[in-house]
Amino acid sequence: MDYKHSGVDIEAGYKSVELMKKHVQQTMRPEVLTGLGGFSGAFSMEKFKNMEKPTLVSGTDGVGTKLKLAFLLDKHDTIGIDCVAMCVNDIACAGGEPLFFLDYIACGKNFPEKIATIVSGVAEGCKQSGAALIGGETAEMPGFYPEDEYDLAGFAVGVVDEKDIIAGKDVAAGDLLIGMASSGVHSNGFSLVRKIFPMDRQTLDTYHEALGKTLGEALLAPTKIYVKALRSVKEAGVCIKACSHITGGGFYENVPRMLPEGKHAVIEKGSYEVPAIFGMLAREGQVEEKMMYNTYNMGIGMVLAVDAQDASQAMEAIRAAGEIPYLIGRIEDGEKGVTLC
């Protein structure tokens, strides 16, 4: 008896590393001091000494049950973008610049080509956010996961000068709220998605005119990464007073998190176009409107509060970064929370 006969193929692990190297190399930054395959990743902080008070910010997350759709459709090249997005968007939301990322893949059986495809998506997400993929782990766990399934999670570290942390403390009545368009469902609420739509190839491969693609393609659309857009706003000289990444819990849970006590956000639902996928979810699942806004991003993946006189400049900077901004609401005095009208 040996390890391979117990279900763990060490040679497959070596092959996976070799296949993923070309993807990882494309994410490198000058500060990376180690190569892939070591026991740890090293990243120099020399470049950030000029900050008054350099502060590390971090984020960790996974993709959740969106992975089930990737399994059904046997499509694994974009799910890594979702994993990176969920981590780096949180860092950018605090004003931070993502520096590096590490991934963790646990699988029932290591198919090297599949693992390399997953990592290609992780690398793409890192390139979109400017983070280096400096390490990770692939754990083959027979008997714990089915052979054709896996889990994917990640961890990111960024840096921000303490004075530039977006904390929401200066939000004032009269500030305007700008929303950045999402690509669809992103990576939250898929347990409900899987209850609403039958999870079979026929359903997922069906083309819908309203979506302009198949249902599976719409649901697997990778999460938007907003790092460059938020950086563009900052470089335009606009102060982002508060920022909220609209993830699980939708508007009702996430928008209040960016507000100080005594400030209330008012968001106008008709101020932007809600993507068709959310209408389908609501109709097919008979989901009440408030629950939709309490579960999904409803077409807005990031919300920021800026001074009213800076709103036009901020929106121009977002467009210049390739994202779509909408003026979606305002800040008022009142109990901390959000009203959708």
C-alpha positions as CSV (number, residue, x, y, z in Angstrom):
1,M,0.0,0.0,0.0
2,D,1.2,3.5,-0.8
3,Y,-0.2,7.1,-0.7
4,K,-1.4,6.8,-4.4
5,H,-3.5,3.7,-3.6
6,S,-5.1,5.6,-0.8
7,G,-6.3,8.2,-3.3
8,V,-3.7,10.9,-3.2
9,D,-1.5,11.3,-6.3
10,I,1.6,13.3,-5.4
11,E,2.8,13.2,-9.0
12,A,-0.5,14.8,-10.1
13,G,0.3,17.6,-7.6
14,Y,3.7,18.2,-9.2
15,K,2.1,18.3,-12.7
16,S,-0.5,20.8,-11.5
17,V,2.2,23.1,-10.3
18,E,4.1,22.9,-13.6
19,L,0.9,23.6,-15.6
20,M,-0.1,26.6,-13.5
21,K,3.4,28.3,-13.5
22,K,2.8,30.2,-16.8
23,H,-0.4,31.7,-15.4
24,V,1.1,32.6,-12.1
25,Q,4.1,34.3,-13.8
26,Q,1.8,36.7,-15.5
27,T,0.8,38.2,-12.2
28,M,4.2,39.0,-10.8
29,R,5.1,42.4,-9.3
30,P,8.6,43.7,-8.7
31,E,8.1,43.3,-4.9
32,V,7.8,39.5,-5.1
33,L,10.9,37.9,-3.7
34,T,10.1,34.2,-4.1
35,G,9.1,31.8,-6.8
36,L,6.2,29.4,-7.0
37,G,6.8,26.2,-5.1
38,G,8.4,27.4,-1.9
39,F,7.0,27.0,1.6
40,S,5.9,30.6,1.8
41,G,5.7,33.7,-0.4
42,A,7.8,36.8,0.3
43,F,6.8,40.3,-0.6
44,S,9.0,43.4,-0.1
45,M,7.5,46.4,1.6
46,E,10.4,48.7,0.7
47,K,8.3,50.6,-1.9
48,F,5.8,51.7,0.7
49,K,8.2,53.3,3.2
50,N,7.3,56.7,1.8
51,M,3.8,56.4,3.3
52,E,3.3,58.2,6.5
53,K,1.7,55.3,8.3
54,P,1.6,52.2,5.9
55,T,-1.2,50.0,7.0
56,L,-2.0,46.4,5.9
57,V,-5.5,45.5,5.0
58,S,-6.6,41.9,4.3
59,G,-9.6,40.0,2.9
60,T,-10.5,36.4,2.6
61,D,-13.5,34.7,1.0
62,G,-14.6,31.8,-1.2
63,V,-16.9,31.3,-4.2
64,G,-19.7,29.5,-2.4
65,T,-22.2,27.3,-4.1
66,K,-21.7,29.1,-7.5
67,L,-19.1,26.3,-7.8
68,K,-22.0,23.8,-8.3
69,L,-22.8,25.5,-11.7
70,A,-19.1,25.3,-12.7
71,F,-19.3,21.5,-12.0
72,L,-22.5,21.1,-13.9
73,L,-21.3,23.1,-17.0
74,D,-17.7,21.7,-16.7
75,K,-16.5,25.3,-17.0
76,H,-13.6,26.2,-14.6
77,D,-11.7,29.1,-16.3
78,T,-13.5,32.0,-14.7
79,I,-14.5,30.8,-11.2
80,G,-11.0,31.9,-10.0
81,I,-11.9,35.5,-11.0
82,D,-14.8,35.3,-8.6
83,C,-12.6,34.2,-5.8
84,V,-10.1,37.0,-6.3
85,A,-12.9,39.6,-6.7
86,M,-14.5,38.7,-3.4
87,C,-11.3,39.4,-1.6
88,V,-9.7,42.4,-3.4
89,N,-13.0,44.3,-3.7
90,D,-13.2,44.4,0.1
91,I,-9.6,45.6,0.3
92,A,-10.2,48.3,-2.3
93,C,-13.4,49.3,-0.5
94,A,-11.3,50.3,2.5
95,G,-9.0,52.4,0.3
96,G,-6.3,49.7,0.0
97,E,-4.2,48.6,-3.0
98,P,-4.2,44.8,-3.3
99,L,-0.6,43.5,-3.2
100,F,-0.7,39.8,-3.2
101,F,-3.1,36.8,-3.2
102,L,-3.0,33.2,-2.2
103,D,-5.5,30.5,-3.2
104,Y,-6.6,27.3,-1.6
105,I,-8.1,24.5,-3.8
106,A,-9.4,21.3,-2.1
107,C,-10.5,18.5,-4.4
108,G,-11.6,14.9,-4.4
109,K,-9.1,14.1,-7.1
110,N,-6.3,16.1,-8.6
111,F,-6.8,16.4,-12.3
112,P,-3.8,18.6,-13.2
113,E,-5.4,20.2,-16.3
114,K,-8.5,21.2,-14.4
115,I,-6.5,22.6,-11.5
116,A,-4.4,24.6,-13.9
117,T,-7.6,25.9,-15.6
118,I,-9.0,27.0,-12.2
119,V,-5.7,28.8,-11.4
120,S,-5.8,30.5,-14.8
121,G,-8.9,32.3,-13.6
122,V,-7.3,33.2,-10.3
123,A,-4.4,34.6,-12.2
124,E,-6.7,36.6,-14.5
125,G,-8.4,38.1,-11.4
126,C,-5.0,39.0,-10.0
127,K,-4.0,40.7,-13.2
128,Q,-7.3,42.7,-13.2
129,S,-6.6,43.9,-9.6
130,G,-2.8,44.3,-9.9
131,A,-2.1,41.7,-7.2
132,A,0.6,39.1,-7.4
133,L,-0.3,35.4,-7.0
134,I,2.5,34.5,-4.7
135,G,1.4,31.1,-3.5
136,G,-1.4,28.7,-2.7
137,E,-2.3,25.1,-1.8
138,T,-3.9,22.3,-3.7
139,A,-5.2,19.6,-1.3
140,E,-6.3,16.3,-2.7
141,M,-8.9,14.9,-0.2
142,P,-10.4,11.6,-1.4
143,G,-13.4,10.5,0.6
144,F,-14.1,14.1,1.6
145,Y,-15.0,15.6,-1.8
146,P,-16.4,13.7,-4.7
147,E,-13.8,13.1,-7.4
148,D,-15.2,15.7,-9.8
149,E,-15.8,18.5,-7.2
150,Y,-13.6,21.0,-5.4
151,D,-13.7,24.0,-3.2
152,L,-11.9,27.3,-3.8
153,A,-11.0,30.0,-1.4
154,G,-8.5,32.8,-1.3
155,F,-6.7,35.4,0.9
156,A,-5.4,38.8,-0.1
157,V,-3.3,41.5,1.5
158,G,-3.2,45.1,0.5
159,V,-1.7,48.4,1.8
160,V,-3.1,51.9,2.5
161,D,-1.7,54.9,4.2
162,E,-3.6,55.2,7.5
163,K,-4.8,58.7,6.6
164,D,-6.4,57.4,3.4
165,I,-8.5,54.6,4.9
166,I,-12.1,54.9,3.8
167,A,-13.9,54.6,7.1
168,G,-17.2,56.6,6.5
169,K,-16.6,58.9,9.4
170,D,-16.9,62.1,7.3
171,V,-20.2,61.2,5.5
172,A,-22.5,64.1,5.6
173,A,-26.1,64.9,4.6
174,G,-26.2,66.0,1.0
175,D,-23.4,63.6,-0.1
176,L,-24.3,61.7,-3.3
177,L,-24.3,57.9,-3.8
178,I,-22.7,56.5,-6.9
179,G,-23.2,52.9,-7.9
180,M,-21.0,50.8,-10.2
181,A,-22.7,48.3,-12.4
182,S,-22.3,44.6,-11.6
183,S,-21.9,41.8,-14.2
184,G,-24.9,40.0,-12.8
185,V,-25.4,37.8,-9.7
186,H,-21.6,37.9,-8.9
187,S,-20.9,35.3,-6.1
188,N,-23.7,35.6,-3.6
189,G,-27.2,34.1,-3.3
190,F,-26.5,30.9,-5.3
191,S,-28.2,28.7,-2.8
192,L,-31.4,30.5,-3.6
193,V,-30.5,30.5,-7.4
194,R,-30.2,26.7,-7.2
195,K,-33.6,26.4,-5.6
196,I,-35.3,28.6,-8.2
197,F,-33.8,27.1,-11.4
198,P,-33.5,23.3,-12.1
199,M,-29.8,22.5,-12.0
200,D,-29.5,20.5,-15.2
201,R,-27.8,21.0,-18.5
202,Q,-31.0,21.5,-20.4
203,T,-32.0,24.4,-18.2
204,L,-28.6,26.0,-18.0
205,D,-27.9,25.6,-21.7
206,T,-31.2,27.3,-22.7
207,Y,-30.7,30.6,-24.6
208,H,-32.8,33.5,-23.3
209,E,-33.4,36.6,-25.6
210,A,-33.7,38.9,-22.5
211,L,-30.3,37.8,-21.3
212,G,-28.6,37.7,-24.7
213,K,-27.0,34.4,-23.6
214,T,-27.8,31.1,-22.0
215,L,-28.9,31.0,-18.4
216,G,-25.7,29.2,-17.4
217,E,-23.6,31.8,-19.1
218,A,-25.5,34.6,-17.3
219,L,-25.2,32.9,-13.9
220,L,-21.5,32.1,-14.3
221,A,-20.5,35.6,-15.4
222,P,-17.5,36.4,-13.2
223,T,-17.7,39.0,-10.4
224,K,-16.6,42.5,-11.4
225,I,-13.3,43.7,-9.9
226,Y,-13.5,47.3,-9.0
227,V,-9.9,48.0,-7.9
228,K,-8.9,50.0,-11.0
229,A,-12.1,52.1,-10.9
230,L,-11.7,53.0,-7.3
231,R,-8.0,53.8,-7.9
232,S,-9.1,56.0,-10.8
233,V,-11.5,58.0,-8.6
234,K,-8.7,58.6,-6.1
235,E,-6.2,59.6,-8.7
236,A,-8.7,62.1,-10.1
237,G,-8.5,63.9,-6.7
238,V,-11.9,62.9,-5.5
239,C,-12.3,61.9,-1.8
240,I,-14.3,58.8,-1.4
241,K,-16.0,59.3,1.9
242,A,-17.5,55.8,2.2
243,C,-17.7,52.7,0.2
244,S,-19.7,49.5,0.3
245,H,-19.1,46.2,-1.6
246,I,-22.6,44.8,-2.3
247,T,-22.3,41.1,-1.5
248,G,-24.4,38.7,0.5
249,G,-27.2,40.6,2.2
250,G,-27.6,42.9,-0.7
251,F,-28.4,46.6,-0.1
252,Y,-30.0,46.3,3.2
253,E,-27.1,44.7,5.0
254,N,-24.1,46.2,3.2
255,V,-25.0,49.9,2.6
256,P,-25.5,50.6,6.4
257,R,-22.0,49.2,7.1
258,M,-20.4,52.2,5.4
259,L,-22.4,54.8,7.4
260,P,-21.7,56.5,10.7
261,E,-24.4,56.9,13.3
262,G,-27.0,59.5,12.5
263,K,-26.7,59.2,8.7
264,H,-29.2,57.5,6.4
265,A,-28.8,56.4,2.8
266,V,-31.7,56.9,0.3
267,I,-31.4,54.9,-2.9
268,E,-33.7,55.3,-5.9
269,K,-34.4,52.0,-7.4
270,G,-35.3,53.5,-10.8
271,S,-32.0,55.3,-11.1
272,Y,-30.4,52.5,-13.0
273,E,-31.3,49.5,-15.1
274,V,-31.7,46.2,-13.2
275,P,-30.2,43.3,-15.3
276,A,-32.7,40.9,-16.7
277,I,-31.3,37.9,-14.7
278,F,-32.7,39.4,-11.5
279,G,-36.2,39.8,-13.0
280,M,-36.0,36.1,-14.0
281,L,-35.0,35.1,-10.5
282,A,-37.8,37.1,-9.0
283,R,-40.5,35.8,-11.3
284,E,-39.4,32.1,-11.4
285,G,-38.9,31.9,-7.7
286,Q,-41.8,34.2,-6.7
287,V,-39.3,36.2,-4.6
288,E,-40.6,39.4,-3.0
289,E,-38.9,42.6,-4.1
290,K,-37.5,43.4,-0.6
291,M,-36.0,39.9,-0.4
292,M,-34.3,40.4,-3.8
293,Y,-32.6,43.6,-2.5
294,N,-31.8,41.8,0.7
295,T,-30.1,38.9,-1.1
296,Y,-28.6,40.2,-4.4
297,N,-26.7,43.2,-5.7
298,M,-29.5,43.9,-8.2
299,G,-27.1,45.3,-10.7
300,I,-24.9,47.4,-8.4
301,G,-21.7,45.8,-7.2
302,M,-20.1,48.8,-5.4
303,V,-21.6,51.9,-3.8
304,L,-19.6,55.0,-2.9
305,A,-20.5,58.3,-1.2
306,V,-18.8,61.5,-2.4
307,D,-19.4,65.2,-1.9
308,A,-22.1,66.4,-4.3
309,Q,-19.6,68.7,-6.1
310,D,-17.3,65.8,-6.8
311,A,-19.9,63.4,-8.2
312,S,-19.5,64.3,-11.9
313,Q,-15.7,64.0,-11.7
314,A,-16.0,60.7,-9.8
315,M,-18.3,59.3,-12.5
316,E,-16.0,60.4,-15.2
317,A,-13.1,58.6,-13.5
318,I,-15.1,55.4,-13.2
319,R,-16.0,55.5,-16.9
320,A,-12.3,56.1,-17.8
321,A,-11.5,52.9,-15.9
322,G,-14.0,50.9,-18.0
323,E,-16.9,50.6,-15.5
324,I,-20.4,52.0,-15.7
325,P,-21.4,54.4,-12.9
326,Y,-24.9,55.6,-11.9
327,L,-26.0,58.3,-9.6
328,I,-28.3,56.2,-7.4
329,G,-29.1,58.2,-4.3
330,R,-28.1,60.5,-1.5
331,I,-27.2,60.8,2.2
332,E,-29.6,62.3,4.7
333,D,-29.6,62.9,8.4
334,G,-31.5,60.2,10.3
335,E,-31.2,56.7,11.8
336,K,-28.3,54.7,10.4
337,G,-29.7,52.5,7.6
338,V,-31.0,52.5,4.1
339,T,-34.3,53.3,2.3
340,L,-35.0,52.1,-1.2
341,C,-37.7,54.1,-2.9
